[in-house]
């Protein structure tokens, strides 16, 4: 009789723990988890190196100031700017400054 009571008690505790686990799975995301999720959504289209840099900056920044994801086609624009710089005969620092300014849209 005593073993039956022990078995029923163990079954009751196991059932109670199972219910606690199920209800615990529905908890809302923490602010950090929300930030990570938002940053990950913005970084989906980025390649590995750019994605890592973006995620680092996004996660490190204050909650209201997240960097915007770079526009797709940034490499194409940089390549076009580089071609313009070569066409103008620029080199060294002048070349770099021109390409950087051009690629940013300036």
SVG drawing of the C-alpha trace seen along z (x, -y; Angstrom):
<svg xmlns="http://www.w3.org/2000/svg" viewBox="-2 -65 50 67">
<polyline fill="none" stroke="black" stroke-width="0.4" points="0.0,0.0 2.8,-2.3 4.5,-1.7 1.3,-2.5 1.1,-5.9 4.7,-6.6 4.1,-5.8 1.0,-8.0 2.8,-10.9 5.7,-10.6 3.2,-10.5 1.5,-13.6 4.8,-15.5 5.8,-14.5 2.5,-15.7 2.8,-19.0 6.3,-19.6 5.2,-18.8 2.4,-21.4 4.9,-23.9 7.2,-23.3 4.4,-23.7 3.2,-27.0 6.7,-28.3 7.3,-28.0 4.8,-30.8 6.6,-33.5 7.2,-36.8 10.6,-37.7 13.0,-39.8 14.0,-43.3 17.4,-41.8 15.8,-38.9 13.5,-41.4 16.5,-43.5 18.4,-40.4 15.4,-39.3 14.9,-42.7 18.6,-43.0 18.6,-39.5 15.6,-40.3 17.4,-43.4 20.6,-41.5 19.1,-38.6 20.2,-39.7 23.8,-40.5 26.8,-38.3 28.9,-36.8 31.4,-39.6 28.9,-42.4 26.3,-40.6 28.7,-40.1 29.7,-43.7 26.1,-44.8 24.9,-42.5 27.8,-43.7 26.8,-47.3 23.1,-46.7 23.3,-44.7 25.8,-47.0 23.8,-50.2 21.2,-51.7 17.7,-50.2 16.3,-53.2 19.3,-53.7 19.9,-50.8 21.9,-51.1 19.9,-50.6 20.8,-47.7 23.0,-48.6 21.1,-48.8 21.5,-45.8 23.6,-46.5 26.2,-48.4 29.0,-46.5 27.7,-47.5 27.7,-51.1 31.2,-51.0 32.4,-49.3 30.8,-52.0 32.4,-54.7 35.8,-53.0 35.4,-53.0 34.7,-56.7 37.7,-57.3 40.0,-55.4 38.5,-57.3 39.4,-60.6 43.0,-59.3 42.8,-59.4 45.1,-57.3 46.0,-56.8 44.2,-58.8 42.3,-60.9 41.0,-57.6 40.0,-56.2 38.2,-59.4 36.4,-59.7 35.2,-56.1 34.1,-56.3 32.2,-59.6 30.6,-58.4 29.5,-55.1 27.8,-56.9 25.9,-59.0 27.8,-62.2"/>
</svg>
